[in-house]
Amino acid sequence: MKLAVSHPWDLSVEEARALQARLAAQVIAELTFDPAAIQTIAGIDVGFRGEIARAAVVVLRFPSLEPLDSACAEVPITFPYVPGLLAFREGPSVLAALERLSTWPDLLIFDAQGRAHPRRLGLASHLGVILDWPSIGCAKSRLIGVHDPPGDAAGDWAPLYDGEEMVGAVLRTRPGVQPIYVSIGHRVDLPTAIEFVLRCTRHHRLPETTRYAHQVAAGEELPIGQQQLRLF
């Protein structure tokens, strides 16, 4: 795995915020790939066990969403908890997990924010820029911004605004469930990000990419076809 941008992670809070501002200027908020060419999508989630960050990456075949590969990594946390700077707690573990994959995905979907961030650089955008790879932020809750309620039908969405800037979409994935928050990570536009999140969603509020990654991060078994593969 080759990084397009490399930087230290053990920065001061002031240095981290300044780095975010610089990296945010490198985010490409346009579609740079052919959506029809996407064959694999990875879901990425990070959990914490004390002072250890545990990242999980699950690669799914697209559009069948069959699990193909997975990897986990546990990395000691070196950065304090500061809202808006969670990428500095989670980023090293995600990179370590990605490094262990046998199948490199065409697209990354993070259980995290992308451009819907105070400095427009949530984890999905931060690592998208570092890897220079297409990425999407798909978060369960709102970090910033205001919005009207989306419609009640699956696929209905409302713009998420921070001031006058639209930073994401509040997306209803299924009728009767709370919406999720989708934003550009890197090298993708918002309509395409919404489309892929919806196409990765089956019978639940969250896309299968997030559900599988969350299960693996928690130490659960990953289904491969009709079999169960013990990961740990």
Buried (B, 14 or more C-beta within 10 A) or exposed (E): EEEEBEBEBEBEEEEBBEBBEEBBEBBBBEBEBEBEEBEBBBBBBBBBEEEEBBBBBBBBBBEEBEBBBBBBBEBEBBBEEEEBBBBBBBBBBBBBBBEBBEEEBBBBBBBBBBBBBBBBBBBBBBBBBBBBBBBBBBBBEBBBBEBEEBEEEBBBBBBBBBEEEBBBBBBBBBEEEEBBBBBBBBBBBBEBBBBBBBBBBEEEBBBBBBBBBBBBBEEBEBEEEEEEEEBE
